[in-house]
Amino acid sequence: MTSPHSQLLQNLFGFTAFRQGQQEVVEGLLNARSTLAIFPTGSGKSLCYQYVATQLPHLTLVISPLLALMKDQLSFLHSKGIAAASIDSTLTAEQNKQVMNDVRSGRCKILMVSVERFKNERFRQFIESVQVSMLVVDEAHCISEWGHNFRPDYLKLPAYQKELNIPLVLLLTATATQKVKLDMASRFNIAQENIIQTGFYRPNLNLNVLPVAGINRNKVLLEELQRQQGAGIVYVTLQNTAQEVAQYLQQNGYAAQAYHAGLHNDVRQSIQQDFMENRLQVVVATIAFGMGIDKSDIRFVIHYDLPKSIENYSQEIGRGGRDGGTANCTVLANLDGLVTIENFVYGDTPDKSAIRRVIDDISAQAPVHLQAANIKSPPTPTSSSVYQWETQINSLSSISNIRQLPLKTLLVQLELANVIRPLYAYFAEYKFRFNTEQVDILNLFSKERREFLEAVFTHSNMKKVWGVVNFDSIYAQYGAERSRVVAALEYLHEHNHIELASRLITDVYSVDYSLLQQSELADKLARYFAENEQKEVERIAALVQFFEQDSCLNFNLSAYFDDNQAPRKCGHCSVCEGKVAKLSYSSPIPTPEREQVSAAMAALRAHLEGKFNDPITISIYCRFLTAMTMPLFTRLKVKQVKGYGSCEHCRYADVKQLVSELI
C-alpha cells in the first residue's frame, strides 16, 4: 500500500519507502499521539522525527546525549536542505547568536541540545520564548534507573516538557528491556498502544563467543582480523589497552588507531573522519567511540575485553552491517576483565558519611529559626519549613567526596523524595566588554531604559576591558530583578553592542527542612545506592551467563529485549554451530596481601593527617588500594602516595574484607 507520505519522503530525503515501523511512528505523531519507538541500532529511528519535524508548525527540540551524534545528524539534514542546528560547547558566541536568531525567526526547524543545556540560565530564557511543537529524546533509555546507561538529568525531562508546554513527545531507543520500556513510557504518559517496537533480531549479524586465555588474546585477535574483509571496530575497556592494542596492530601491518575519551577532540575527529573514509581499517576503541558513527559498511566488531553489560554489547555489535551486508561480531571471551568492570561499580557508590555531608551542606543554608527548631521528627511539610539552597556541583563534589555522576543521582533522589525541588540555575558570574561605546549604547534608548542600563554599567566591576556584573548592588540601588538585567545584557549581546560571557553554574533548589531532617534519610539513600550497586553486579553476572548460553545467542539476545519474534535457532551464531563457550580466568585472581595492605593504609593515614578531618572510611581505603578515583584523591594528591593502586587487580570485595579486618 502506498503511503500518502511517499512522495514527500522521496522529495525531502530521496527514499522511496519507509522502513519497518517508521510509517507507524510518523502517522502516530502527525495524529498528535506521543510515541516510544524501539528500533534496532541502524534501522532509521532518526528519520521518524526528521520527517515529522518538517510537517509541524513550530520548532522540534531534540535531546541528544553526544556531540558526535548531533553533528552527524545535522550534516545529514543539511545535505537534504533541512534547516537544523545545535547549541553546544563548540559554537562561538557569534554562531550561538545566529542559531538563536534562526530559531526565533522560524527559519530553523530542528534544534539539537544536550540535556545539560537546560541548566543554562541563558538557554532556558531563550527556549521559553520559543514555541516548540515536539520534544524528541534520543537514547531515551537514559531516563530509566533500570537502564544500563541511566543519566540523572534525563529524569527532569518530563518536567521541562510541561514547563515549556510541548504537546508532543517522541522517545527513541535501540535497547530497552520490558521494565525499561514501561518505565520510559509511564514517565511521559505514553499509552502502551503507542509503543512501536520492531523486531530486534538482525539476520546479517553473526554472533561468535570465542573463549581465549589472556596470554593468547593478541595472537587470536590477529587470526580473527585475517579472516575479516573491510573495516571494523575492536572494543576494549581501558584507555591504555586501546593504545597498546592499536600499536600492536600497527606493528603487524594494520592501518589501526586508538580512540578514547582521553584524546584531544581534534584527534578524535580526525580518527573518525579517517575511519569513515576508509583510510583506517581498524579503530581500537573504548565505548567513547561508536554512538556518533554512521558508517554503514562496518564488517566486523570484535570485543577484545568483555562489554560492560548485555545492553552495551547489543549497542556495540549493532554498529556492524547497517547496509544489510554481513558483519561478524566476535567476543574474545575470558573472565579477566570482570574485576575491572566490577570495581568500577563499587567505585561509584557513595559512603553514608558522604551522603550525610551533602545533607549537612543543605542544612547549613537553612534560616536560623529552622535550625533552632531542630526538627527531628517531621510534621506535615508546611511552607514555613521551606527555604532556598544554592550549590555548585564541582564544590559540592569536593566537599562531600562523591564523584559528580553519583552526586547528580543523589540530588535527583532527594528531588524524588520531595526534599528538594529545582527552581532554576544561574551563572554565578556574568561579565561583558563593550563593542560599542557606552555613551552610544545609552543614546539608543528612552529615558527609563537609559537610566536602567546606566545602573547596570555603573554597578559592574570593570577590570581593564571586562566588567563583572554585580546583581545585588543593581537591585539595592535600582530595584531591578536579576532576570531583567540578564535579558538586557542578552539583548545588547545579540545586537553586537557588547560581548557577554558567563561561568560557574549555580543550581538553586527549594528545600523542605522538615523532610530534610528525617532521621532515616541518609540510611534510605545509602540503601538506594547499595541496591543499585547490587543491580549492577547482577547485570555483570547476567552478561557472563549470556555468553555461556547453550541455546541460540540471537534468540536469547532478542528475548532479553522483550522480543520473542526471533527464530529459536538462527543458524549463524557460535552456539548454533555447536560451539558452547565456557569462560574462565587466564590466571588466578590475586588476593590482597595483609602486610602490603596494612602498610598502604598507614601511608594513606599519614598523608591525610591534618588535611582531612573526617574518619577515613572502609570505602576510601578500598578505592585507594584498587585505584578508583574520588574527589578527595585529586584534591589532596593521594595518587602519589605509596600503595595507591597496589590491589588494582584484586577483587574489590576481597580488598573490602581485608580492610574491614584490619580496621
C-alpha positions in Angstrom: 0.0 0.0 0.0 1.4 3.4 -1.0 1.7 5.8 1.9 0.3 9.4 1.4 3.7 10.4 2.6 5.7 8.6 -0.1 6.1 11.5 -2.5 7.2 13.9 0.2 9.6 11.3 1.6 11.1 10.9 -1.9 11.3 14.7 -2.3 12.8 15.5 1.1 15.1 12.6 1.7 15.3 10.7 -1.5 13.9 7.4 0.0 11.2 5.6 -2.0 9.5 4.0 1.1 9.6 3.9 4.9 11.4 1.1 6.6 9.6 -1.2 9.0 8.0 0.7 11.9 8.8 4.2 10.6 5.4 4.9 8.9 3.5 3.8 12.1 5.6 6.2 14.2 5.2 9.1 11.7 1.4 8.7 11.4 1.0 8.4 15.2 2.9 11.7 15.7 1.1 13.5 12.9 -2.1 12.5 14.6 -0.9 14.1 17.9 0.0 10.9 19.7 3.2 10.9 21.7 5.2 7.7 20.9 8.0 5.5 22.1 9.9 3.9 19.2 12.2 0.9 19.9 14.1 0.0 16.7 17.5 -1.8 16.5 20.6 0.2 16.0 20.9 1.5 12.5 17.3 0.9 11.4 16.3 4.5 10.9 15.0 5.9 14.2 16.1 9.4 13.4 14.2 9.6 10.2 10.9 9.4 12.2 11.5 12.8 13.9 13.3 14.4 10.9 10.3 13.8 8.6 7.6 14.8 11.2 9.6 18.0 12.1 9.2 19.3 8.5 5.4 18.9 8.9 4.9 20.6 12.3 4.2 24.3 12.7 6.9 25.2 15.2 10.3 24.0 16.4 11.3 20.4 17.1 13.6 20.2 20.1 15.9 17.1 20.1 17.7 16.0 23.2 20.8 14.0 22.3 23.5 12.6 24.7 26.5 13.0 22.4 28.0 15.8 20.4 29.2 13.4 17.7 25.6 12.1 17.3 24.3 15.7 16.9 27.0 16.6 14.3 26.3 13.5 12.2 22.5 14.1 12.2 23.0 17.8 11.4 25.2 17.1 8.4 22.6 14.6 7.1 19.8 17.2 7.5 21.9 19.9 5.9 22.6 17.6 2.9 18.8 17.3 2.4 18.3 21.1 2.6 16.5 20.9 6.0 17.3 23.8 8.4 18.6 22.3 11.6 21.2 23.5 14.2 22.6 22.6 17.6 23.6 24.8 20.6 26.7 23.2 22.1 30.1 24.0 23.5 31.8 24.1 20.1 29.9 27.2 18.9 31.5 30.7 19.0 29.4 33.5 20.5 28.6 34.7 17.0 27.4 31.2 15.9 25.3 30.8 19.0 23.7 34.2 18.4 23.0 33.2 14.7 21.3 29.9 15.8 19.1 31.7 18.3 18.0 34.2 15.7 17.3 31.5 13.2 15.1 29.6 15.7 13.3 32.8 16.8 12.5 33.7 13.2 11.2 30.2 12.4 14.0 29.6 9.8 15.4 26.7 11.9 13.0 23.7 12.2 15.1 21.4 14.3 17.3 22.3 17.3 19.6 19.8 19.0 20.9 20.2 22.5 22.2 18.0 25.3 20.0 17.6 28.4 22.6 19.6 30.5 21.9 22.6 28.3 18.6 23.1 30.4 20.7 24.0 33.4 22.0 27.0 31.4 20.1 30.1 32.5 20.6 31.8 29.2 19.3 28.8 27.2 16.2 28.4 29.4 15.4 32.1 29.0 15.7 31.7 25.2 13.8 28.4 24.8 10.9 29.7 27.0 10.4 32.5 24.4 10.0 30.0 21.5 7.1 27.8 20.6 8.0 24.1 20.5 5.9 21.5 18.6 7.7 18.4 19.6 10.3 17.1 22.1 12.4 14.2 20.9 14.5 12.3 23.4 17.3 10.3 21.7 18.8 7.3 23.6 15.7 7.6 25.8 16.7 4.6 28.0 18.9 7.1 29.8 15.8 8.2 31.7 15.3 4.8 33.4 17.0 3.8 36.5 16.6 0.2 35.3 18.5 1.0 32.2 22.2 0.4 31.6 23.1 4.0 31.0 21.0 5.9 33.5 21.6 9.7 33.4 20.1 11.5 36.3 19.4 14.8 34.3 17.1 12.8 32.0 14.7 12.4 34.9 13.9 16.1 34.7 12.8 16.0 31.0 9.1 15.3 31.8 9.0 18.4 34.0 10.7 20.5 31.2 8.1 19.2 28.7 5.3 20.5 31.0 7.0 23.8 31.7 7.5 24.5 28.0 4.0 23.3 27.1 5.3 20.9 24.4 2.3 18.9 23.2 4.1 16.0 21.5 6.9 13.7 22.6 8.9 11.1 20.7 11.2 8.8 22.7 13.9 6.8 20.7 16.0 3.9 21.8 17.5 0.7 20.5 17.9 -1.1 23.8 15.1 -1.5 26.3 14.1 -4.4 28.4 10.4 -4.7 29.3 11.0 -3.0 32.6 12.8 0.0 31.0 10.3 0.3 28.2 7.3 0.6 30.6 9.2 2.9 32.8 10.1 5.3 29.9 6.5 5.3 28.6 4.9 6.0 32.0 7.2 9.0 32.7 5.8 10.7 29.6 2.3 9.4 29.8 2.7 7.4 26.6 -0.1 4.9 26.1 1.0 1.3 25.7 -0.6 1.1 22.2 1.8 4.0 21.2 4.9 1.9 21.9 6.2 0.9 18.5 8.7 -2.0 18.7 10.1 -3.6 15.5 11.9 -7.0 15.7 15.2 -6.9 17.5 16.8 -9.8 15.5 19.4 -8.8 12.8 19.8 -11.8 10.5 23.0 -10.3 9.0 24.9 -10.3 12.3 27.0 -13.4 13.0 27.5 -13.7 16.8 30.6 -15.6 18.0 31.9 -16.2 21.5 35.4 -17.4 21.4 37.0 -18.4 24.8 40.6 -17.1 24.8 43.2 -17.1 27.5 44.6 -13.6 28.2 48.1 -14.5 27.1 46.9 -15.6 23.6 44.5 -12.8 23.1 46.7 -10.7 20.7 47.5 -13.7 18.6 43.8 -14.7 18.3 42.9 -11.1 17.5 45.3 -11.2 14.6 43.9 -14.5 13.4 40.4 -13.1 13.6 41.4 -10.0 11.6 42.9 -12.1 8.9 39.5 -13.7 8.4 37.7 -10.3 8.0 37.1 -8.2 5.0 36.6 -4.4 5.1 36.7 -2.1 8.2 35.7 -2.7 11.7 36.0 -1.8 15.4 37.8 -3.6 18.3 36.3 -2.7 21.6 38.4 -2.5 24.8 37.6 -1.4 28.4 40.6 0.8 29.3 42.3 3.7 27.5 45.8 2.3 27.9 44.6 -1.1 26.5 43.3 0.8 23.4 46.8 2.4 22.9 48.7 -0.9 23.4 46.4 -3.0 21.1 46.4 -0.3 18.3 50.2 -0.2 18.5 50.4 -4.0 18.3 48.1 -4.0 15.2 50.2 -1.2 13.5 53.4 -3.3 14.1 51.6 -6.2 12.3 50.8 -4.1 9.2 47.2 -2.9 10.0 46.0 0.7 9.5 44.8 1.0 13.1 44.3 3.8 15.6 43.3 4.0 19.3 40.2 6.1 20.1 39.2 7.0 23.7 37.9 9.9 25.8 41.5 10.8 26.9 42.4 12.1 23.4 42.0 15.7 22.3 38.8 16.4 20.5 40.6 17.3 17.2 42.5 13.9 17.3 39.2 12.1 17.8 37.5 13.9 15.0 40.4 13.1 12.6 40.3 9.4 13.5 36.6 9.3 13.0 37.0 11.0 9.6 39.7 8.6 8.5 37.6 5.6 9.5 34.5 7.0 7.7 36.6 7.5 4.5 38.3 4.0 4.7 41.8 5.4 5.4 41.7 3.3 8.6 40.8 -0.3 8.7 40.6 -0.8 12.4 39.7 1.5 15.3 40.6 0.2 18.7 38.2 1.9 21.0 36.6 2.3 24.4 32.9 2.8 24.5 33.6 6.5 23.8 33.5 5.5 20.1 30.5 4.5 18.1 27.5 6.4 19.2 28.1 9.1 16.6 29.4 6.8 13.9 27.1 6.4 10.9 29.3 4.2 8.8 27.0 1.7 7.2 29.6 -0.8 6.0 31.3 -1.9 9.2 32.1 -5.6 8.5 33.3 -6.7 11.9 33.0 -5.8 15.6 35.4 -7.6 18.0 35.3 -7.3 21.7 38.8 -7.7 23.0 37.5 -7.2 26.6 34.1 -8.2 27.8 31.5 -5.5 27.3 30.0 -3.8 30.4 26.6 -5.3 30.0 24.2 -7.1 27.6 22.8 -3.7 26.7 26.3 -2.3 25.8 27.1 -5.5 23.9 23.9 -5.1 21.9 24.6 -1.4 21.1 28.2 -2.1 20.1 27.5 -5.0 17.7 24.6 -3.0 16.3 27.1 -0.8 14.6 28.0 -3.6 12.3 26.3 -4.3 8.9 23.9 -1.3 8.8 24.0 -1.6 5.0 22.3 -5.0 5.3 25.6 -6.9 4.5 27.0 -9.5 6.8 29.0 -8.4 9.8 30.9 -10.7 12.1 30.6 -10.0 15.8 33.2 -11.8 17.9 33.9 -11.7 21.7 37.4 -12.8 22.7 36.0 -14.1 26.0 37.5 -14.8 29.4 36.7 -13.5 32.8 39.9 -11.5 33.2 38.2 -8.1 32.7 35.4 -8.8 35.2 37.4 -7.5 38.1 37.9 -4.1 36.4 34.2 -3.9 35.5 33.0 -4.9 39.0 35.5 -2.4 40.6 34.1 0.4 38.6 30.6 -0.4 40.0 31.9 -0.3 43.6 33.8 2.9 42.9 30.6 4.9 42.2 28.8 4.0 45.5 28.9 6.9 48.0 29.5 6.3 51.7 26.7 7.0 54.1 29.1 9.6 55.8 29.5 11.3 52.3 25.7 11.4 51.9 25.5 12.9 55.4 27.9 15.7 54.3 25.5 16.6 51.4 22.6 16.7 53.8 24.6 18.9 56.2 25.6 21.3 53.4 21.9 21.7 52.5 21.0 22.2 56.2 23.7 24.8 56.7 21.9 27.2 54.4 18.6 26.9 56.3 17.4 30.1 58.1 18.4 30.3 61.8 14.9 29.9 63.1 14.6 26.5 61.4 17.9 25.3 62.6 17.0 26.5 66.1 13.7 24.5 66.0 15.9 21.4 65.4 13.1 19.4 63.7 13.9 15.7 64.1 10.5 14.0 63.6 9.0 15.9 60.7 5.5 17.2 61.0 3.4 17.6 57.8 5.5 19.8 55.5 4.4 23.4 55.6 5.5 26.5 53.7 7.2 27.8 56.9 9.8 25.0 56.7 10.8 25.7 53.1 13.8 27.8 52.1 16.3 28.1 49.2 19.6 26.2 48.8 22.3 27.2 46.3 25.1 24.9 45.2 27.7 24.4 42.5 28.2 20.7 41.6 32.1 21.0 41.5 32.4 22.4 45.0 29.7 20.0 46.4 31.5 17.1 44.9 34.7 18.2 46.6 33.1 18.9 50.0 31.2 15.6 50.0 33.9 13.5 48.3 31.3 12.0 45.9 32.1 11.8 42.2 29.8 14.0 40.0 27.7 11.3 38.4 26.7 9.6 41.6 26.3 13.0 43.2 23.8 14.1 40.5 22.0 10.8 41.1 21.8 11.6 44.8 20.3 15.0 44.2 17.7 13.5 41.8 16.8 11.0 44.6 16.4 13.9 47.0 14.1 15.5 44.4 12.0 12.3 44.0 11.6 12.2 47.8 10.3 15.9 47.7 13.2 17.0 50.0 14.5 19.4 47.3 12.9 20.8 44.2 15.0 22.5 41.4 13.9 26.1 40.9 16.4 27.4 38.4 20.1 27.5 37.6 22.1 30.7 37.0 25.6 31.6 36.2 27.4 32.9 39.3 29.3 35.3 37.2 28.3 37.4 34.2 30.9 39.6 32.5 30.9 41.8 29.4 33.0 44.1 27.4 31.9 46.9 25.1 31.9 46.6 21.3 30.0 49.9 21.0 31.0 53.0 23.1 28.9 53.1 26.4 27.6 56.5 25.6 26.4 55.4 22.1 24.6 52.4 23.7 22.8 54.7 26.2 21.7 57.1 23.5 19.8 54.3 21.7 17.2 54.1 24.5 14.4 56.2 26.0 14.9 57.8 29.5 13.8 54.9 31.8 15.8 52.2 29.9 18.8 54.5 29.6 18.8 55.0 33.4 18.4 51.3 34.0 21.3 50.4 31.7 23.4 53.2 33.3 22.8 51.5 36.7 23.9 48.1 35.2 27.1 49.6 33.8 27.8 51.6 36.9 27.4 48.6 39.2 29.6 46.4 37.2 33.2 46.0 38.4 35.3 46.9 35.4 38.7 45.2 35.3 40.7 46.5 32.3 38.4 45.5 29.4 35.8 43.2 31.1 33.2 44.2 33.6 31.7 41.7 36.2 28.0 42.4 36.8 27.1 43.0 40.5 23.4 41.9 40.6 23.0 42.6 44.3 24.2 46.1 44.0 22.0 46.8 41.0 19.0 45.5 42.9 19.8 47.6 46.0 20.3 50.8 44.1 17.8 50.5 41.3 15.4 47.7 42.3 15.9 45.7 39.0 15.5 42.0 39.3 18.3 39.7 38.1 16.2 38.3 35.2 15.7 41.9 33.8 19.4 42.5 33.9 20.2 39.2 32.2 17.6 39.9 29.5 19.0 43.4 28.8 22.6 42.0 28.6 21.4 39.3 26.2 19.7 41.9 24.0 22.9 44.0 23.8 24.9 40.9 23.1 22.5 39.8 20.3 22.8 43.3 18.7 26.6 43.1 19.0 26.9 46.2 21.3 28.6 44.0 24.0 30.3 40.6 24.2 28.8 38.6 27.0 30.4 35.7 28.9 29.2 33.6 31.8 30.6 30.9 34.0 30.2 28.8 37.2 26.7 27.4 37.1 24.9 27.6 40.4 21.8 25.4 40.9 19.1 26.8 43.1 16.7 24.4 44.9 13.8 24.9 47.3 14.3 22.7 50.4 11.7 21.3 52.8 13.6 21.4 56.1 11.2 19.1 57.9 11.7 16.4 55.3 15.5 17.0 55.2 15.7 16.3 58.9 14.1 12.9 58.8 16.4 10.6 60.8 16.1 7.9 58.3 17.0 10.0 55.2 20.8 9.2 55.0 20.0 5.5 55.6 17.4 5.3 52.9 19.7 7.0 50.4 22.6 4.7 51.3 20.3 1.7 50.9 19.3 3.0 47.4 22.9 3.2 46.3 23.7 -0.3 47.8 20.7 -1.8 45.9 21.9 0.0 42.7 25.4 -1.5 43.3 23.9 -4.9 43.7 21.8 -4.4 40.5 24.9 -3.6 38.5 26.8 -6.6 39.9 23.8 -8.8 38.8 23.9 -7.2 35.4 27.6 -8.3 35.1 26.6 -11.9 36.2 23.8 -11.9 33.5 26.4 -10.9 30.9 28.6 -13.9 31.7 25.6 -16.2 31.8 24.6 -14.9 28.4 27.9 -15.7 26.8 27.8 -19.2 28.3 24.3 -20.0 26.8 23.8 -23.4 25.4 21.0 -22.2 23.1 20.9 -19.7 20.2 22.6 -16.4 21.1 20.5 -14.4 18.7 17.3 -15.8 20.1 18.4 -15.1 23.7 19.6 -11.6 22.9 16.2 -10.7 21.3 14.3 -12.3 24.3 16.3 -10.2 26.7 14.9 -7.1 25.0 11.4 -8.4 25.1 11.2 -9.5 21.5 10.2 -13.2 21.0 9.9 -13.0 17.2 13.5 -14.2 16.5 14.0 -17.8 15.3 14.8 -20.2 18.1 17.9 -21.3 16.0 19.4 -18.6 13.9 22.0 -20.9 12.3 24.7 -18.2 12.3 25.9 -17.9 15.9 28.7 -20.0 17.6 26.1 -21.9 19.7 24.1 -22.9 16.6 27.4 -24.0 15.1 27.9 -26.4 18.0 30.4 -24.3 20.0 29.1 -23.6 23.5 31.6 -21.3 25.4 32.8 -21.9 28.9 34.6 -18.8 30.3 37.5 -18.9 32.8 40.2 -16.7 34.3 43.5 -16.9 32.4 45.3 -16.9 35.8 44.1 -16.9 39.4 42.8 -13.5 40.6 45.5 -12.2 43.0 44.3 -11.8 46.7 45.3 -8.8 48.7 48.4 -9.3 51.0 47.8 -8.3 54.6 51.2 -6.7 55.2 51.2 -4.7 51.9 47.6 -3.5 52.6 48.4 -2.6 56.2 51.5 -0.5 55.0 49.5 1.2 52.3 46.7 2.1 54.8 49.2 3.6 57.2 50.8 5.6 54.3 47.3 7.0 53.4 46.6 7.9 57.1 49.9 9.7 57.4 49.2 11.6 54.1 45.7 12.7 55.1 46.6 13.7 58.7 45.7 17.4 59.2 44.3 17.7 55.7 41.1 15.5 56.0 39.2 15.8 59.3 36.5 13.2 58.8 37.1 9.5 59.5 38.8 7.5 56.7 36.1 5.1 55.8 36.5 1.5 54.6 35.5 2.6 51.0 38.1 5.4 51.0 40.8 2.8 51.9 39.4 0.3 49.3 39.3 2.9 46.5 42.8 4.0 47.3 44.0 0.4 47.1 42.1 -0.5 43.9 43.0 2.8 42.2 39.4 4.1 41.9 39.3 7.9 41.7 37.3 10.2 44.0 37.4 14.0 44.5 39.4 13.7 47.7 42.3 11.9 45.9 42.6 14.6 43.3 42.3 17.5 45.8 44.9 16.1 48.2 47.2 14.4 45.5 46.6 11.0 47.0 47.6 9.2 43.8 51.2 10.0 44.6 51.0 8.1 48.0 52.9 4.8 48.1 50.5 1.9 47.9 47.9 3.7 45.7 46.6 1.0 43.3 48.6 -1.8 44.9 45.4 -4.0 44.8 44.2 -2.8 41.4 43.9 -6.4 40.0 42.3 -7.8 43.2 38.5 -8.1 43.7 37.1 -5.1 45.5 35.0 -7.4 47.7 38.3 -9.2 48.8 40.0 -5.9 49.5 37.0 -4.7 51.5 37.0 -7.8 53.6 40.7 -7.5 54.5 40.4 -3.7 55.2 37.4 -4.4 57.5 39.5 -6.9 59.4 42.5 -4.5 59.7 40.3 -1.6 60.9 
